[in-house]
């Protein structure tokens, strides 16, 4: 039998990447789950047993063909298990109809998989409409979710998928998965089809959403770095969905269970440990801020009095919209900058922070918290000081 430890909250404490919100997720338990396809000598999944705690992100990783996607899809019965038991919040999924189960379990896949003939609103509203929600409730929910995933409802609710970038489509896909407020979200390579910068933003967005909602999220990825960044726990699978290791990212990196895990994590695991350090562990610098619509003259004076050369521009809700230099401030009032600003979520890794800072003319990066609220700026000095302190502690 292939087993993984049934870790509990009492054994592990609070999850590392999920913070202040009340847990709204449900525990998932797999007991001796098998998937045997006709004509195959060996099962695709062999007696898989593990417990996924409520309110945590668990990342399924492993080589191609190891059974990670099959295992994920058996949770909502997109693939029917041959034998074994899967419980969500103590209820056997086989005791529910497939339709009812899938309305209660959010599902997000690569690219968002939006219906091209439907607007953003209609895409997000599919499950709530099937559940019989009234029009006003659906409209309110759509706007809430668009705001949650960082898309302005006024700008995006009536657009079609073809009018969205890949990253925007994926955000809508996440919103659709959350639409009926399910306790469980399944994600299959959700960020695999976007460019690295957009991928980082989407990962940060997921961390921000999870900090607020505390769902149970099960995510398949081929990327161990993504698993380390996002996961409260990582499940590393070998062929046949044999559990090689199921533990926290810290333990997987510092104490691989066997040679397979050590090889899969790869050389330089000490460098990968930098992915465990988060931006909110580093001291942030408070940059001068201005709000869109403020007097430019007053902002200029504030920046000059502070001895600075730049200002972080916020919208009326405290979300950063730009980081222009003083010389770029024109006109009588502050307007929204046209240059795209790359923000970092406070739970972004220091690896992400260094990548973002290297592409910034400011030598720093703007850091945001819940609902993209401005928190401060992280710079090279703060990161290098943190790394030196870590080295001194290890010595």
Phi, psi and omega per residue, in radians:
X1 nan 2.376 3.105
X2 -1.645 2.056 -3.050
X3 -2.181 2.778 2.996
X4 -2.303 2.653 -3.069
X5 -1.102 2.416 3.075
X6 -1.481 1.392 -3.062
X7 -1.324 2.464 -3.133
X8 -2.047 2.932 3.082
X9 -1.040 -0.703 -3.099
X10 -1.126 -0.571 -3.135
X11 -1.333 -0.578 -2.991
X12 -1.932 -0.257 -3.070
X13 1.373 -2.926 -3.127
X14 -1.230 2.498 3.128
X15 -1.075 2.638 -2.971
X16 -1.313 -0.582 -3.029
X17 -1.862 0.005 3.099
X18 -1.955 2.214 -2.928
X19 -1.894 -1.918 -2.813
X20 -1.396 -0.371 -3.027
X21 -1.210 2.758 3.076
X22 -1.268 2.433 -3.114
X23 -1.109 2.180 3.083
X24 -2.039 0.059 3.131
X25 -1.488 3.052 -3.135
X26 -2.177 2.543 3.078
X27 -1.206 2.450 3.072
X28 -2.044 2.279 3.123
X29 -2.176 2.210 3.028
X30 -1.925 2.238 -3.121
X31 -2.188 1.966 3.063
X32 0.871 0.796 -3.095
X33 -1.379 2.248 -3.113
X34 -2.206 2.452 2.953
X35 -2.244 1.963 3.133
X36 -2.019 2.031 3.099
X37 -1.523 2.506 3.122
X38 -1.008 2.405 3.092
X39 1.511 -0.141 3.112
X40 -1.712 2.412 -3.114
X41 -1.272 -0.677 -3.103
X42 -2.005 2.549 3.136
X43 -1.132 2.607 3.029
X44 -1.227 -0.573 3.047
X45 -2.283 2.214 -3.054
X46 -1.986 1.857 3.002
X47 0.783 1.014 -3.133
X48 -1.449 2.201 3.097
X49 -2.311 2.241 3.041
X50 -2.898 2.828 3.066
X51 -2.052 2.256 3.097
X52 -1.866 1.935 -3.065
X53 -1.130 2.597 3.105
X54 -1.092 2.406 3.030
X55 1.428 0.193 -3.125
X56 -2.014 2.809 2.994
X57 -1.747 2.133 3.070
X58 -2.038 2.195 -3.095
X59 -1.757 2.206 3.035
X60 -1.651 2.069 3.117
X61 -2.294 2.799 3.118
X62 2.764 2.988 -3.115
X63 -1.178 2.849 3.111
X64 -1.000 2.397 3.100
X65 1.451 0.165 -3.086
X66 -1.458 -0.171 3.102
X67 1.744 0.196 -3.071
X68 -1.205 -0.738 3.124
X69 -1.234 -0.673 3.073
X70 -1.044 -0.761 3.135
X71 -1.084 -0.741 3.123
X72 -1.070 -0.824 -3.036
X73 -1.243 -0.338 3.078
X74 -1.275 -0.381 -3.134
X75 -1.110 -0.694 3.100
X76 -1.860 0.261 3.038
X77 1.089 0.466 2.888
X78 -1.134 -0.507 2.936
X79 -2.128 2.220 -3.108
X80 -1.396 2.243 3.054
X81 -1.121 2.539 3.048
X82 -1.285 -0.685 3.084
X83 -2.754 3.017 -3.123
X84 1.757 3.116 -3.067
X85 -2.267 2.385 3.031
X86 -2.177 2.151 -3.139
X87 -1.987 2.351 2.977
X88 -2.061 2.037 -3.080
X89 0.951 0.682 3.080
X90 1.440 -0.053 -3.089
X91 -1.836 2.251 3.142
X92 -1.184 2.187 -3.095
X93 -1.143 -0.397 3.127
X94 -1.257 -0.309 3.136
X95 -1.453 -0.056 3.127
X96 -1.963 2.627 3.035
X97 -1.187 2.643 3.133
X98 -1.000 -0.721 -3.115
X99 -1.105 -0.832 -3.129
X100 -1.099 -0.739 -3.135
X101 -1.062 -0.789 -3.059
X102 -1.268 -0.333 3.028
X103 -1.348 -0.342 -3.110
X104 -1.752 -0.114 -3.135
X105 -2.139 2.003 3.111
X106 -1.192 2.589 -3.088
X107 -2.432 2.163 -3.101
X108 -2.233 2.237 3.138
X109 -2.155 3.050 -3.096
X110 -1.013 2.316 3.097
X111 1.446 -0.086 3.126
X112 1.481 -0.533 3.118
X113 0.888 0.897 -3.138
X114 -1.421 2.634 3.054
X115 -1.339 2.067 -2.996
X116 -1.149 -0.421 -3.087
X117 -1.558 -0.004 -3.124
X118 -1.915 2.565 3.037
X119 -1.224 2.965 3.083
X120 -0.976 -0.796 3.140
X121 -1.009 -0.836 -3.098
X122 -1.182 -0.600 3.075
X123 -1.088 -0.810 -3.111
X124 -1.199 -0.557 -3.003
X125 -1.447 -0.003 -3.010
X126 -0.965 -0.970 -3.081
X127 -1.206 -0.822 3.071
X128 -0.945 -0.654 3.121
X129 -1.151 -0.722 3.093
X130 -1.102 -0.534 3.133
X131 -1.417 -0.041 3.054
X132 1.496 0.352 3.101
X133 -1.153 2.586 3.090
X134 -1.377 2.877 -3.004
X135 -1.060 -0.713 -3.124
X136 -1.140 -0.736 3.128
X137 -1.124 -0.706 3.117
X138 -1.125 -0.782 -3.127
X139 -1.060 -0.763 3.119
X140 -1.107 -0.740 -3.124
X141 -1.134 -0.732 3.126
X142 -1.033 -0.818 -3.134
X143 -1.126 -0.698 3.096
X144 -1.045 -0.770 -3.079
X145 -1.258 -0.684 3.082
X146 -1.060 -0.734 3.088
X147 -1.103 -0.704 -3.118
X148 -1.095 -0.687 -3.107
X149 -1.604 0.190 3.005
X150 1.454 0.439 3.083
X151 -2.058 2.236 -3.134
X152 -1.170 2.047 -3.118
X153 -0.966 -0.696 -3.122
X154 -1.038 -0.624 -3.066
X155 -1.507 -0.519 -2.913
X156 -2.004 -0.282 -2.988
X157 -1.105 -0.524 -3.078
X158 -1.804 0.156 3.116
X159 -1.441 2.794 3.064
X160 -1.770 2.731 -3.106
X161 -0.898 -0.623 -3.119
X162 -1.132 -0.316 -3.133
X163 -1.617 0.096 -3.108
X164 -1.977 2.638 3.003
X165 -1.288 2.974 3.116
X166 -1.038 -0.732 3.131
X167 -1.153 -0.669 3.113
X168 -1.178 -0.695 3.083
X169 -1.061 -0.704 -3.135
X170 -1.170 -0.640 3.075
X171 -1.098 -0.718 3.099
X172 -1.132 -0.657 3.087
X173 -1.063 -0.706 3.084
X174 -1.135 -0.763 3.112
X175 -1.038 -0.723 3.120
X176 -1.109 -0.679 3.115
X177 -1.120 -0.475 -3.128
X178 -1.632 -0.064 -2.885
X179 -0.962 -0.809 -3.081
X180 -1.607 0.273 3.122
X181 0.984 0.901 -3.112
X182 -1.289 2.649 3.106
X183 -1.295 -0.375 -3.063
X184 -2.178 2.340 3.050
X185 -2.126 2.207 3.053
X186 -1.834 2.320 -3.120
X187 -2.248 2.189 -3.119
X188 -1.963 1.786 -3.107
X189 0.833 0.906 -2.961
X190 -1.143 -0.459 -3.049
X191 -2.015 0.382 -3.027
X192 -1.391 -0.261 -3.009
X193 -1.903 0.338 -3.110
X194 -2.132 2.867 -3.122
X195 -1.220 2.819 -3.036
X196 -1.001 -0.690 -3.119
X197 -1.171 -0.789 3.106
X198 -1.121 -0.657 3.117
X199 -1.036 -0.791 3.125
X200 -1.075 -0.755 -3.138
X201 -1.082 -0.744 -3.132
X202 -1.175 -0.677 3.063
X203 -1.069 -0.784 3.116
X204 -1.090 -0.684 3.132
X205 -1.091 -0.723 3.131
X206 -1.116 -0.726 3.104
X207 -1.080 -0.716 3.125
X208 -1.131 -0.771 3.119
X209 -1.096 -0.780 -3.101
X210 -1.154 -0.594 3.096
X211 -1.054 -0.554 -3.099
X212 -1.543 -0.698 -2.968
X213 -1.718 -0.524 3.141
X214 0.940 0.873 3.022
X215 -1.342 2.955 2.925
X216 -1.626 2.032 -3.068
X217 -2.065 2.191 3.053
X218 -1.992 2.141 -2.980
X219 -2.268 2.214 3.029
X220 -1.575 2.311 3.051
X221 -2.560 2.707 3.015
X222 -1.701 -0.070 -2.960
X223 -1.807 1.911 -3.114
X224 -1.123 -0.569 3.111
X225 -1.143 -0.686 3.081
X226 -1.136 -0.698 3.122
X227 -1.100 -0.723 3.137
X228 -1.137 -0.705 -3.095
X229 -1.212 -0.779 -2.970
X230 -1.624 -0.518 -2.919
X231 -1.417 2.376 2.854
X232 -1.308 -0.562 3.038
X233 -2.446 2.689 3.109
X234 -2.146 2.260 3.033
X235 -1.845 1.952 3.115
X236 -1.744 2.107 -3.058
X237 -1.901 2.520 2.959
X238 -1.782 -3.129 -3.112
X239 -0.956 2.410 -3.112
X240 1.404 0.284 -3.096
X241 1.000 0.598 3.009
X242 -1.285 2.262 -3.101
X243 -1.321 2.006 3.057
X244 -1.477 -0.706 3.073
X245 -2.852 2.488 3.079
X246 -2.396 1.829 -3.059
X247 -2.869 -3.075 3.115
X248 -1.257 2.749 3.090
X249 -0.984 -0.657 -3.131
X250 -1.041 -0.774 -3.110
X251 -1.255 -0.716 3.128
X252 -1.013 -0.713 -3.127
X253 -1.309 -0.716 -3.029
X254 -1.512 -0.447 -3.078
X255 -2.506 1.245 3.092
X256 -0.970 2.418 -3.041
X257 -1.220 -0.484 -3.119
X258 -2.794 -3.112 -3.109
X259 -1.130 -0.600 3.122
X260 -1.041 -0.819 -3.138
X261 -1.131 -0.768 3.133
X262 -1.025 -0.740 3.126
X263 -1.201 -0.668 -3.108
X264 -1.196 -0.760 3.084
X265 -1.104 -0.674 3.043
X266 1.638 2.897 3.096
X267 -1.140 2.746 3.114
X268 1.357 0.519 -3.135
X269 -1.093 -0.425 3.088
X270 -1.161 -0.596 3.061
X271 -1.243 -0.654 3.099
X272 -1.083 -0.454 3.132
X273 -1.078 -0.360 3.071
X274 -1.100 -0.406 3.089
X275 -1.263 -0.230 3.111
X276 -1.457 -0.394 3.126
X277 -1.413 2.338 -3.053
X278 -1.932 2.725 -3.101
X279 -1.028 -0.607 -3.099
X280 -1.261 -0.048 3.036
X281 -1.576 -0.106 -3.093
X282 -1.858 2.531 3.121
X283 -1.218 2.224 -3.126
X284 -1.628 2.566 3.067
X285 -1.630 2.420 3.111
X286 -1.617 1.870 3.119
X287 -1.463 2.726 3.038
X288 -1.119 2.374 -3.138
X289 -2.076 2.747 3.052
X290 -2.450 2.670 3.125
X291 -1.870 2.428 3.104
X292 -0.926 2.259 -3.114
X293 1.776 -0.234 3.107
X294 -1.199 2.781 3.068
X295 -1.155 2.215 3.139
X296 -1.089 -0.687 -3.133
X297 -1.068 -0.743 3.139
X298 -1.168 -0.676 3.122
X299 -1.160 -0.756 3.112
X300 -0.983 -0.798 -3.130
X301 -1.093 -0.717 -3.131
X302 -1.114 -0.716 3.142
X303 -1.173 -0.792 -3.128
X304 -1.137 -0.704 3.118
X305 -1.100 -0.526 3.139
X306 -1.457 -0.072 -3.123
X307 1.237 0.450 -3.116
X308 -1.821 2.985 3.120
X309 -2.157 0.076 -3.106
X310 -2.585 2.942 -3.101
X311 -2.529 2.445 3.051
X312 -1.560 2.100 -3.110
X313 -1.613 2.193 -3.130
X314 -1.935 2.672 3.008
X315 -1.499 -3.070 -3.066
X316 -1.140 -0.208 3.138
X317 -1.881 0.249 3.067
X318 1.366 0.342 3.122
X319 -1.720 2.276 -3.115
X320 -1.160 2.349 -3.133
X321 -2.090 -0.218 3.119
X322 -3.072 2.912 -3.128
X323 -2.440 1.155 -3.050
X324 -1.361 2.753 2.994
X325 -1.353 2.761 -3.124
X326 -0.979 -0.688 -3.103
X327 -1.156 -0.286 -3.104
X328 -1.557 -0.123 -3.126
X329 -1.358 2.043 -3.105
X330 -2.176 2.869 3.048
X331 1.339 3.140 -3.073
X332 -1.409 -0.534 -3.125
X333 -2.234 2.778 3.127
X334 -1.291 2.236 3.107
X335 -1.963 2.878 3.141
X336 -1.189 2.172 -3.139
X337 -1.055 2.594 -3.130
X338 -1.504 -0.410 -3.139
X339 -1.272 2.405 -3.137
X340 -1.243 2.285 -3.131
X341 -1.798 2.204 3.095
X342 -1.615 1.907 3.117
X343 -1.628 2.791 3.012
X344 -2.023 2.308 2.994
X345 -1.243 2.639 -3.099
X346 -1.081 -0.339 3.093
X347 -1.697 0.152 3.034
X348 -1.125 2.701 -3.118
X349 -1.427 2.838 3.078
X350 -1.166 -0.488 3.019
X351 -1.049 -0.802 3.100
X352 -1.084 -0.707 -3.136
X353 -1.077 -0.771 -3.139
X354 -1.127 -0.739 3.112
X355 -1.057 -0.763 -3.126
X356 -1.164 -0.739 -3.118
X357 -1.149 -0.589 3.134
X358 -1.132 -0.463 -3.134
X359 -1.694 0.068 -3.098
X360 -1.811 2.403 3.093
X361 -1.286 -0.197 -3.123
X362 -1.569 -0.190 -3.081
X363 1.167 0.478 -3.141
X364 -2.795 -3.113 -3.139
X365 -2.519 2.467 3.113
X366 -1.357 2.331 -3.078
X367 -1.937 2.379 -3.128
X368 -2.169 2.794 3.103
X369 -2.011 -2.467 -3.124
X370 -1.052 2.404 -3.138
X371 0.930 0.587 3.063
X372 1.105 0.468 3.100
X373 -1.233 2.394 -3.115
X374 -1.168 2.318 3.112
X375 -2.016 -0.588 -3.096
X376 2.770 -2.820 -3.099
X377 -2.241 2.348 3.022
X378 -1.793 2.388 -3.123
X379 -2.258 3.042 -3.080
X380 -1.045 -0.708 -3.108
X381 -1.039 -0.749 -3.123
X382 -1.159 -0.716 -3.131
X383 -1.194 -0.797 -3.140
X384 -1.138 -0.626 3.087
X385 -1.119 -0.696 3.117
X386 -1.120 -0.760 -3.127
X387 -1.123 -0.718 3.106
X388 -1.065 -0.722 3.119
X389 -1.100 -0.682 3.083
X390 -1.091 -0.779 3.121
X391 -1.069 -0.711 -3.131
X392 -1.141 -0.680 3.120
X393 -1.137 -0.684 3.132
X394 -1.169 -0.659 3.129
X395 -1.162 nan nan
